[in-house]
Amino acid sequence: MNAAVFDAIKVLLDEGKVPTVALTKSRLIKPVPMPVIIAAVSQYKNNPDSIYNLMKSQVQPIGSDSKTSQLDRIEEKLDRLLTLLEK
């Protein structure tokens, strides 16, 4: 499910409202294609628990340490590739 649509549905549920396509579209922060909105609302209506499962399974933001280590790994790989190309 699109993150923006997920957030809009979550806001509606927090307000005690039943998500509809029109209400969800009105709560969106950025433009989202209508088929994506319809699919998300349909998914919610078919299985209301799915939204709560998505809330639980949201990935926590990556810390700056792991971003730095990822950058270090990428730089090391680049150095190795450049070394191979120079041979």
Backbone bond lengths (Angstrom), bond angles and torsions (degrees), N, CA, C in turn:
res aa  C-N    CA-C-N  psi(-1)  N-CA   C-N-CA  omega(-1)  CA-C   N-CA-C  phi
1 M - - - 1.454 - - 1.522 108.27 -
2 N 1.298 116.07 138.73 1.461 122.85 178.55 1.525 109.44 -59.86
3 A 1.324 117.18 136.24 1.466 121.56 -176.25 1.524 112.27 -62.19
4 A 1.322 117.41 -39.63 1.468 120.23 -179.48 1.521 110.52 -66.46
5 V 1.328 116.88 -40.25 1.465 120.89 178.83 1.522 109.53 -68.19
6 F 1.324 116.47 -41.70 1.461 121.53 177.33 1.528 110.45 -57.19
7 D 1.330 116.86 -45.95 1.465 120.79 179.50 1.522 111.38 -63.57
8 A 1.331 117.03 -39.98 1.462 120.52 179.77 1.529 110.96 -64.62
9 I 1.321 116.90 -42.94 1.465 120.61 178.36 1.519 110.03 -65.04
10 K 1.322 116.62 -40.20 1.464 120.70 179.01 1.528 110.73 -61.73
11 V 1.332 117.44 -41.68 1.467 121.58 178.51 1.526 109.92 -62.03
12 L 1.323 116.45 -44.14 1.463 120.11 179.11 1.527 111.32 -61.55
13 L 1.320 116.40 -42.93 1.462 119.75 179.06 1.524 111.23 -65.23
14 D 1.325 116.85 -38.55 1.463 120.71 177.68 1.523 111.30 -63.37
15 E 1.345 116.43 -30.59 1.462 121.46 178.37 1.524 111.77 -82.75
16 G 1.334 117.23 -3.80 1.454 121.18 -179.94 1.519 113.51 81.45
17 K 1.321 117.39 17.63 1.463 121.81 -179.02 1.524 110.17 -101.20
18 V 1.323 115.15 152.70 1.459 121.06 176.30 1.528 108.12 -86.34
19 P 1.329 117.79 123.60 1.466 120.38 -178.67 1.529 112.02 -64.22
20 T 1.303 115.86 127.62 1.464 122.93 170.65 1.521 106.58 -123.51
21 V 1.311 116.28 168.75 1.463 119.64 -179.67 1.528 110.13 -60.53
22 A 1.333 116.53 -44.87 1.469 120.31 -177.62 1.527 111.57 -65.40
23 L 1.336 116.90 -45.84 1.467 119.52 179.71 1.526 111.15 -64.37
24 T 1.321 115.91 -41.93 1.466 119.85 -179.74 1.520 109.98 -63.44
25 K 1.325 117.10 -44.53 1.467 120.78 179.69 1.524 110.81 -61.63
26 S 1.331 117.15 -37.02 1.467 120.05 -178.76 1.525 112.39 -70.22
27 R 1.331 117.54 -21.80 1.463 121.13 -178.93 1.526 113.48 -93.69
28 L 1.325 117.04 -4.13 1.468 120.16 -177.36 1.519 111.14 -70.78
29 I 1.325 115.14 139.96 1.456 122.07 179.64 1.528 110.49 -82.51
30 K 1.337 116.15 -36.20 1.463 120.78 -179.32 1.523 108.94 -128.91
31 P 1.326 117.74 158.67 1.465 120.41 -178.87 1.529 112.03 -63.80
32 V 1.322 115.15 136.54 1.459 121.98 178.23 1.528 106.55 -133.41
33 P 1.333 118.19 139.08 1.463 119.86 179.27 1.536 111.46 -58.52
34 M 1.319 115.57 140.90 1.460 121.43 -177.50 1.532 113.22 -55.86
35 P 1.354 120.32 -40.56 1.469 119.03 178.76 1.533 113.23 -59.76
36 V 1.325 117.13 -32.26 1.466 120.68 178.72 1.527 109.73 -68.16
37 I 1.331 116.32 -41.96 1.470 120.83 179.19 1.525 109.77 -64.51
38 I 1.329 116.05 -46.39 1.466 120.46 -179.03 1.527 110.59 -61.21
39 A 1.326 116.90 -43.05 1.465 120.73 -179.98 1.523 111.24 -63.14
40 A 1.322 116.72 -41.12 1.463 120.16 -178.93 1.522 111.39 -67.43
41 V 1.329 116.80 -43.85 1.469 120.09 179.29 1.526 109.84 -66.36
42 S 1.326 117.41 -39.56 1.467 120.77 177.28 1.520 110.71 -62.63
43 Q 1.325 115.98 -41.88 1.462 119.97 178.48 1.520 110.10 -61.29
44 Y 1.330 116.50 -42.70 1.461 119.94 179.21 1.527 110.73 -64.45
45 K 1.337 117.29 -44.38 1.467 120.41 -177.77 1.526 111.59 -66.35
46 N 1.329 117.58 -35.65 1.461 121.13 178.50 1.515 112.17 -72.34
47 N 1.322 116.35 -32.43 1.463 120.72 -177.93 1.523 109.07 -148.33
48 P 1.346 117.73 85.32 1.465 120.37 -177.65 1.532 113.80 -58.14
49 D 1.328 116.51 -26.08 1.465 119.14 179.31 1.521 111.90 -70.52
50 S 1.331 117.55 -17.69 1.466 120.14 -177.62 1.522 111.78 -61.75
51 I 1.322 117.61 -33.93 1.467 120.55 179.95 1.526 110.11 -66.99
52 Y 1.335 116.04 -36.90 1.460 119.17 179.67 1.526 110.77 -72.49
53 N 1.334 116.47 -33.90 1.466 119.76 175.24 1.521 110.50 -64.64
54 L 1.345 116.68 -38.78 1.464 119.99 177.96 1.524 110.85 -66.34
55 M 1.339 116.52 -36.62 1.467 119.50 178.61 1.523 110.54 -62.30
56 K 1.335 115.77 -40.58 1.463 120.06 -178.61 1.521 111.94 -72.02
57 S 1.346 116.48 -33.25 1.460 119.68 -173.88 1.519 114.03 -93.02
58 Q 1.337 117.42 5.02 1.462 118.42 178.61 1.520 109.45 -61.79
59 V 1.314 114.26 136.33 1.457 120.62 -179.09 1.522 109.17 -76.33
60 Q 1.323 115.89 136.38 1.451 120.78 177.14 1.522 109.12 -71.62
61 P 1.333 117.70 146.88 1.460 119.87 178.78 1.527 111.67 -58.68
62 I 1.300 114.73 143.31 1.462 120.43 179.77 1.520 108.98 -74.77
63 G 1.323 115.89 134.63 1.459 120.39 179.92 1.512 111.71 -72.94
64 S 1.319 116.76 164.21 1.460 120.82 -178.06 1.525 111.43 -67.55
65 D 1.345 117.92 -26.88 1.459 120.60 178.90 1.523 110.95 -63.60
66 S 1.319 116.48 -44.47 1.455 118.57 -178.95 1.527 110.89 -70.73
67 K 1.336 117.55 -30.89 1.462 119.84 175.99 1.518 109.96 -65.82
68 T 1.319 116.16 -40.80 1.454 120.51 178.94 1.521 110.18 -65.20
69 S 1.315 116.99 -44.34 1.457 119.27 -179.08 1.529 110.39 -66.74
70 Q 1.323 117.31 -34.93 1.453 119.69 176.87 1.526 110.09 -65.81
71 L 1.308 116.36 -41.15 1.463 120.56 177.67 1.528 110.21 -62.73
72 D 1.321 116.73 -41.54 1.466 120.58 177.83 1.526 110.90 -60.70
73 R 1.326 116.93 -43.02 1.470 120.47 179.61 1.526 110.88 -63.68
74 I 1.310 116.29 -41.06 1.466 119.84 179.39 1.520 110.51 -64.84
75 E 1.330 117.18 -42.14 1.465 120.50 178.72 1.519 110.95 -63.23
76 E 1.332 117.65 -40.24 1.461 120.78 178.65 1.529 110.72 -62.96
77 K 1.323 116.37 -43.17 1.467 119.95 178.84 1.523 110.70 -63.23
78 L 1.308 115.94 -41.62 1.460 120.30 178.90 1.524 110.68 -62.69
79 D 1.326 116.90 -43.01 1.464 120.66 177.91 1.527 110.88 -60.11
80 R 1.338 117.17 -43.17 1.463 120.60 179.49 1.529 111.18 -64.19
81 L 1.332 115.88 -41.93 1.465 119.20 179.30 1.524 111.55 -65.00
82 L 1.319 116.72 -41.30 1.465 120.08 178.24 1.520 110.90 -63.96
83 T 1.318 116.81 -38.67 1.459 121.11 177.90 1.526 110.05 -62.73
84 L 1.326 116.98 -42.97 1.461 120.72 178.83 1.526 111.50 -64.83
85 L 1.306 116.96 -37.79 1.462 120.47 -179.96 1.523 112.14 -69.19
86 E 1.316 117.24 -31.65 1.461 121.43 -178.43 1.516 112.24 -73.96
87 K 1.316 118.12 -18.81 1.473 120.85 -177.81 1.495 112.11 -72.28
